Each structure stands twice: as structure tokens, then as C-alpha cells.
Amino acid sequence: MRCVSRVFVIAVTLLFVSSAAVAQTGIQKGRVVIPSSSLEQFKDLGTRAHTNIRVFVPGEGLMRPQPMVVGPPYAGYFYETPASIACVYQLVTAMSGCNPNTTKTVPNGGSKAIAIVDAYDDPNAAKDLAYFSTQFGLPAPNFQVVYAGGTKPAQNYGWELEESLDIEWAHAMAPKAKIYLVEAASNNYSDLMIAVSKASSLVAAAGGGEVSLSWGGSEFSSEASYDSYFTTSGVVYFASSGDAPGTSYPSVSPNIVAAGGTTLRRNPSTGAFIAEAAWADAGGSTSYYEARPSYQSVVASTVGSKRGVPDLAAVADPSTGVWVYDSGNGGWYIVGGTSVSSPVLAGIVNLAGHFATSTNSELTTVYNNMSVTANFTDTTTGFCGPYMGYSTAKGWDVCSGVGSPKGLVGK
């Protein structure tokens, strides 16, 4: 925990060094930091899950903090806001270029519930979510923290940033949905599954909704024994596909919408949105152990007899990352990883308001509509996988699934 904390302190220090000349153009330099909570160890296989977050740290003093106004907390930069993401994915009336500094319209819908499952405790979750909402002009959150094991878990700085990311971006996409943060006692799969069960019961009691899991790990031979945890009626489950080549559990479960990652390309001088491409580091491939589910029959010629992931994709590249507020780690962060795409997609599906009775039903709808250009953007630029050997293609592919969401129909 101390090592991770130092990394975040360094990041915060760099964020607050000013440079007016750079801030005027939006051009940035920096590096990507991977916190220890996102590093998988050999001993973790089949036992512990890890987060899927990466932090973009501006170098040589970039970023100028600006007074509290609705929009980005730092002037002149083009990292993603709730309004800019809603614009890119056409959840609101789109503005030309979807510039994060000038686009202000945020989603104003959502209902029932979204539950976020994470490990350990974020003691500042409620106040940080409220601060994030004020910063970006979102409706006040309806939010509750639940301790899955009945007692408050220990604190972990990497998981704390994960929790801030997850609750803030689920709320950003569906601000009128009830947001539950269900905290597991640890990142052991046994504790996380207790939290999944609790989250499922909360969402079901709210009349339905989504559960988002931004964590995972390499596949293991007994993984299917956990698949039944993702079958509560009225609940649609989402999980990050991972931030490395190949597959990750639980995203490969047939009972989960696997959330892959993309890069949102912007003009570095004007901030205008150019196009969406596959993020090279996002996880994706066919499962070692899970059989192809019925909803993927339409892509059987590509996936063969095994479950293919991801299903959908959304913003994840830390170089084109999203703003996250975490006071426990010092303040504002630019965050990427497929930990972003899972709550974003869960929120968009909630905002759509169709509330499928199961993940299987949700994904049947998605795959039946995958070729409808009004519903999804087929990402056909980019590559991923081992040795960067997979390329995007027309239709479903292992880099971005069926593509990214467009509007609220067909999902």
C-alpha cells in the first residue's frame, strides 16, 4: 500500500505544476503509470483478481487548475468528460467535434440500479462522487455503500482509485440510477463473489439493472464454477476484458457482457473528435475453457466453438483517458484501462432503459443488432493481441467486439 501511495503522490504533484503555454494548445506529454493493484502475480492465478486501471501522468509540469466551473477541472486539455463521452456515443444531441472543454450537455436519465463491485474500502466514496457530479454538472447522485461481509473492509489505495472511477462513470452515464458500491473484504475471488451475490440482490430488489465488475485475472481451469454467480434474474453483468493481450475471467463468462477498450482520437490542437480505434492493449480473444454461448452463433465462423471476447468496447486508452476524482489519493486523475469501459457501458445500457431479464437476453439483442449502423459504431481501425497480431475487421473482432455504442437503441 505504501508503494502505491507514493506513485499516486508523484502523479498528483505533477498534475499541479502549471504551464500556460502548453495548456493553451492541448498538446501534452507524459507517461502511463500502472498501480500495483493492476499487476497480476503468478500466485494470484485463480485466487485473486486485479484492477484494470492505468493512470496518465503529465510530464514536465503541464496542467493549470482552473476555478470551479462546469467542465474539466484543468483548462485547455482534451481528456474526456461525461459530456464529451455522451457526445461521442450520441447519448445526447451531438456538438461538432465533441470538444471536452466546450461540450456541456450530460445525460439526464437512468433508473432502477447499477451496482459496482470492488475490493476493499473507499472511505471518501460518497463525497468524491458528489464533488465529481458538481464539477461536471451532473444531477446529485443517489448513492449507497454496502459492506458485502457486514464489516468495513481495509483500505487499499489502488482499489480506492478503482472505486472512484467506477462509481463516478456509472453515474456519469446514468445519473438518475441508484448507484450501489458493494465492497468486498478483499480481492480474493471468494470474497468478490460474496460481494457479487450481494450486489445482485440489491439490483434485483430495485427492479433490475446492471452490475459492473472492473476487475479480473488470467483464465483458470475451474473458472466456470463461478459462472452461476452471474445469473440473477433481472440483472445484466459487465466486466472488463483486461489490459493485456488475451483473455480475462470473469469477462469470458457467458453470463457477462465483456467490455473491451478503444482509443478516442482527437485533433491535438483543436480537441475535435476524429475517430475511434481499437486500443492496442485491451484484452480480447477466445476463451480457453468457456464454450461459445448461443448469442454468438452469428459469429461462429470467427470464434469457433469457444466464447469470444469482448462483446462491446468503449473508451479505455489512458492517453485519451477520463477525469476521475479521488481525494484519498490527492485529487484529479486522468485514468484509462478497461476498468473505464465496464462502468461506462453498464451506465449506457441503464440509460437505454430496456432492462433485459438476463445477460444472455441483453447480448442476444446486441448481436442481433450488431450490423445496424444506427446502433453501433463498427471499429475497423487498430490492432491488438499477442504480438499485436490481431486486426480489427468488419463485424465482430477480438479487438473491439461488435464495436462501440451509438445512441440508445439496440442495447
QUIQUI-V235233 format. One record per backbone hydrogen bond with DSSP energy under -1.0 kcal/mol. CO is the residue of the C=O (numbers start at 1). NH is the residue of the N-H. Records with the same first field share a line. If there is no record, write none. Layout:
# QUIQUI-V235233
CO->NH, NH
This chain:
# QUIQUI-V235233
1->5
2->6
3->7
4->8
5->9
6->10
7->11
8->12
9->13
10->14
11->15
12->16
14->17
19->23
20->24
22->25, 26
29->59
31->57
33->55
35->38
36->39
37->51
41->44
42->45
44->47, 48
47->189
50->216
52->339
54->336
55->33
57->31
64->75
67->69
73->66
80->323
81->85
82->86
83->87
84->88
85->89
86->91, 92
87->90
89->407
95->98
97->273
99->102, 103
109->176
112->178
113->210
114->180
115->212
116->182
118->184
122->125
124->128
125->129
126->130
127->131
128->132
129->133
130->134
131->135
132->136
133->138
135->71
142->179
144->181
146->183
147->150
154->121
156->160
157->161
158->162
159->163
160->164
161->165
162->166
163->167
164->168
165->169
166->170
167->171
168->172
169->173
170->174
174->177
178->114
179->144
180->116
181->146
182->118
183->148
184->120
187->49
188->192
189->193
190->194
191->195
192->196
193->197
194->198
195->199
196->200
197->201
198->202
199->203
200->204
201->205
202->206
203->208
204->207
208->113
209->236
210->115
211->238
212->117
213->240
216->50
217->249
220->223
222->225
223->226
224->227
226->229
227->230
232->235
234->209
236->211
237->257
238->213
239->259
242->283
246->284
248->252
249->217
250->253
253->256
257->239
258->311, 312
259->241
260->314
261->279
262->316, 317
263->277
265->274
267->271
272->267
275->265
277->263
279->282
285->309
290->307
293->296
294->297
296->299
297->300
299->302, 303
300->304
303->306
305->292
307->287
309->285
311->402
312->260
314->262
316->337
317->320
318->321
321->80
322->335
324->333
326->329, 331
327->330
331->326
333->324
334->56
335->322
336->54
337->340
338->342
340->344
341->345
342->346
343->347
344->348
345->349
346->350
347->351
348->352
350->353
357->234
358->362
359->363
360->364
361->365
362->366
363->367
364->368
365->369
369->372
372->375, 376
375->406
377->404
381->278
382->392
384->390
385->388
386->389
390->384
397->401
400->403
401->397
403->313
404->377
